[in-house]
Amino acid sequence: MKYTVQYLVALMILVISTFAAWYEGSAIRENSFEWKYSAVFSKWFNGEVKSVADISQLDHFIYAAKFSPVFPVLMVCSVSYLIILGLYTLLRKNSKTMIVISLMLAILYVFLGALISESPTIEGSVFTIVFTAIGTLHLILSLLFFIKIRKEKEIVESY
């Protein structure tokens, strides 16, 4: 009950930003010259993109991330916050597991940041910064739980 408001706000931001990113990304249907570069999912599902009907709804998010990244960044941040909040509420008493999962998530986010760091667009740089910042946040979170374990161990040993 303590975290219900945080869950609801993060979920509301996720839903609103998802719809907004999907809408902004629908501009890919009008820019046929961009189909070659931004219709990644359509190529996987249908092969070559020849008409508007071949474009997948998922490509709307790719296009939005490339050309108007505000709402896709909000999506990533709200999902990341939901993950952190969920991990904390489920694993706050099991600090060792929290450390391992946070370290794995830190590696994943930094890897995603490095993966798109060579993007030729400025928006790609925005996502590199966002993914690296979230990875750093997970690293700090795991460090805080490590410190918590060390302090608890010192308290127990002092008695």
N, C-alpha and C positions, 0 to 999 in steps of 0.2 A: 504494500500500500504506500510505502514511503517514496517509492520511485515511480509511481503511476503517472504523475503529471509529466515527469521527464520523458517517460516512454511515449505518452500521448503527443507531446509537443514534437518530439523527434519524428514520430510516425506521421504527424500532420505535415511537417516540413518535407518529409520524403514523398508523400503523396502529391502535394502541390508542386514540388519541384520536378517530379517525374512527369506530370501532365504538361507543365510548362516547357520542359526540355523536349518532350515528344512533339509538342506543337511547334516550337522553334525549329526543330530538326526536320519538320515536314517540308521545309523549303528545298530539301534535296530533290523532291519530285519535280521542281521547276528548273533546276540547274543540271541539265543532262551532262554537261562537261565534268561535273564532279562525281558522277556515278562510278567512274573508273577508280577513283581514289577513296571514296567514302562509303561505297556500297559493299562493305566487307561481308556482312552476313548474307546479303543477296547472292553474292558470288558463291558462297559456300553452299547455299540451299538450291539455287537455280542455275548455277553456271554463269554465263555472261548475261549482263543486264542490258536488255534491248528496249524495254519500255517501262513506263511508270508502274505497270502491273507487276513487274518483276522485283520491285523494291520491297524489302522486308521492313516491317515496323521498327525492328531493332536498329536499322541503319539511321533512323531519325536521331537516335541518341548519339551515334558516332558523328553525324553532321553537326548536331548542336554542340558537342564537345569541341569540335574543331573551329567553329565560327562564332559561337556565343556560349561560352563555358560557364556562365554564372549559375544556371540551374543544374547542369550536370555536376558542378563542384558542390552545390548544396546537396545533391543526391548522395555523392560520395561521403561528404561530411556527416550527413544524418545517418547513413547506414553504418559508418564507422562508429559514431556515437552510440547507436543502438547495440552494436557488437560489444563495445567497451562496457556499457551499462549492463547488458545481459551477462557478460563474463563476471563482472563485479558482483551482481546479485546472486549468481549461481555459485561462484567459487571464492567468495571473500574469506571463507573459513579455511580454504585449502590453498594457501599461498604458493606452495611449490608448483602446483598445477597451473595456477594463474601466471607464474613466472614463465613457465615453458610455453604456454599458449600465447602470452604477450610477446615473447621473443620470436616465436614463429610468425605471428602477425607483423611484427616489425620487419622481419626479413622479407615477407611477402610484399609489404607496401614499398619498402626501399627498392626491391626488385622491380616492381611495377613502375616506380619513378625512373629507375635507370633504363627500363625498357623503352619508355617514350621520351627519354631525354634528348634523343636525336631528332625529334619532331621539327620540321621546318617552320611550323607556325608558332606564333607567340602564345596561342592558347595551349599548345603542347607543353610549353614551358610552365604555364600556370598549373597544369596537372602534375608535372614533375615536382614542382614545389609542394603542392597539396599532398601527393603521395609520400614524399620524403618527410614532410612535417608530421603526417599521421604515423609513419613508421617511427619517427623520433619520439612521438608521444607514447607509442607502445613500448619503446625501449625505456623511457623514463618510468612508465607504469611498472614494468618488470623490475627495474632498479628499486623503486619504492617498496615493492613487495619483498624484495630481497633484504632491504634494510629492516623492514618489519620483522622478518624471520630472525635476523641477527639480534635485534633488540629483545625479542621474546626469549631467545636462547640465552642471552646475557642475564635477563631477569631471573630465569629459571636456575641458572648456574650460581647466581649470587645468593640464593637461599640454600 
